[in-house]
Amino acid sequence: MKDWKRDYTRNITSINNARINKLTSGVFKYHSDSDKINRLDKGLCRYCYYINTDRIGGSVVTQFDCRICGKEEFYVNTDTDNFCLNCAIEHKLCKHCGAEI
């Protein structure tokens, strides 16, 4: 019989190490804001752009209404943005979470 505990522990350890590496890299990029131009073009705050990158809800195209202008938009999963890009840029807000940019 295969030693499932050893294999399971190795897999989880590997997954957790990859998560830590990704988080560490994200924190470094957050502080350096190394991709600022692209981040601002997408209307995202530093947290949503560099740290909160695994925003996966249910994998279905979901409609949402911009909380400012009411424009109907569609997003690629159920973890929708809160604002359309135009309103986010105009009001200097992150289009996903609403933090100030």
SULGI-V125099 format. One record per pair of residues at least 4 apart in sequence whose C-alpha atoms are under 7 Angstrom apart, sorted by the first residue. I is the first residue (numbers start at 1). J is the second residue. Records with the same first field share a line. If there is no record, write none. Layout:
I: J  J
This chain:
3: 7
4: 8
5: 9
6: 10
7: 11
8: 12
9: 13
10: 14
11: 15
12: 16
13: 17
14: 18
15: 19
16: 20
17: 21
18: 22
19: 23
20: 24
21: 25
22: 26
23: 27  51
24: 28
25: 29
26: 30  50  51
27: 31  51
28: 32
29: 33  34  50
30: 46  47  50
35: 39
36: 40
37: 41
38: 42
39: 43  44  49
40: 44
43: 85  88  89  94  95
44: 48  49  94  95  96
45: 49  94  99  101
46: 50
47: 51  52
48: 52  53
49: 53
55: 79
56: 77  79
57: 77  78  79
58: 77  78
59: 77  78
60: 76  77  78
61: 74  75  76  77
62: 74  75  76  77  78
63: 72  73  74  75
64: 72  73  74  80
65: 70  71  72  73
66: 70  71  72  82  83  84
67: 82  83
68: 83  87
75: 80
81: 95  96  97
82: 95  96  97  98
83: 87  88  95  96
84: 88  95
85: 89  95
86: 90
87: 91
88: 92  93  94  95
89: 93
92: 100  101
93: 98  99  100  101
94: 98  99  100  101
